[in-house]
Amino acid sequence: MKKALTAIAAAAFALTGMTGVASAENEKFVLISHAPDSDSWWNVIKNAIKVAGSQMGAEVEYRNPPTGDLADMARIVEQAAATNPDGIIVTIADFNVLKGPITDAVDKGIPVITINSGTQEQSEELGALMHVGQPEYDAGFGAGKRAAAAGAKSFVCVNHYITNPASVERCRGFADALGVELGSQMIDSGQDPSEVKNKVSAYLNAHKDVDAVLTLGPNSAHPTLAALRDAGLAGEIMFGTFDLSSEIAEAIKAGEINFAIDQQPYLQGYLPVVILTNYARYSVLPSGHINSGPGFITKENIAQVEKYAGEYR
């Protein structure tokens, strides 16, 4: 991974030269995510493609299904491919739903890089150039190992996007690290903050033995934190989450959240634009996939990253 990143950085520098301006050839790329409009976590990726597009002299459009509906996302992939862009960057939110539209784009000769959701194996099966993201099961397993080391035995995994198979892999990895089978410990919380809070509160009331909580992003972390505070459990129960926000950063500093798993979304947006630009202009391509995470943000290192939360982290 380090060699690939070094090669990409060198290529980007060569393109920008001493002036800092890329040779403007006006490539057009489309990044399509599965995220609903309400998911602020994607602001980092939006910023990344803006920065990369400016540096590379390319145009990058961000598109997504407003409500997170995956059938709508599949239609967006089809519509994007119909415009014959120089490249498509897309999440594999559900392999079965998106397989047709993505492989159709590849068959048309459109270079595709998959990011974020999905696996490297799925990316290869779709015919994509590479996958830039975080192995979700491994990330969940790593989180579970931390919880196990702290003595956790019973947990709840708050899944705010259960229709995305990758989210289930996060919960499954956590459970496996604790040596338990994943079952009712995974809550289908939905994305409405009040509903998430109520479901977490109900679960905690019904399961007094819970000693660890895992949330899968800010959409579930924020209301879960509110539920723990109301129950007097904030800072008393092991709490890990995926991804970062300013509120999560403050809770880490306060000792209410033990760690956040950082998949470095900036890299998921930035690198594909740089890679596709170089591929379009010079037919050069790094070899292999790129793991953007996981990294763990704790009280010990939060000061190094919190000032970039929501923009670069």
Secondary structure, DSSP 8 states (H G I E B T S, - for coil): -HHHHHHHHHHHHHHHTTTT-------EEEEE----TT-GGGHHHHHHHHHHHHHHT-EEEEE--TT--HHHHHHHHHHHHHT--SEEEEE-S-HHHHHHHHHHHHHTT--EEEESSS-HHHHHHHT-SEEEE--HHHHHHHHHHHHHHTT---EEEEES-TTSHHHHHHHHHHHHHHT---STTEEE--S-HHHHHHHHHHHHHH-TT--EEEESSHHHHHHHHHHHHHTT-TTTSEEEEES--HHHHHHHHTTSS-EEEE--HHHHHHHHHHHHHHHHHH----SS-EE---EEE-TTTHHHHGGGTTTT-
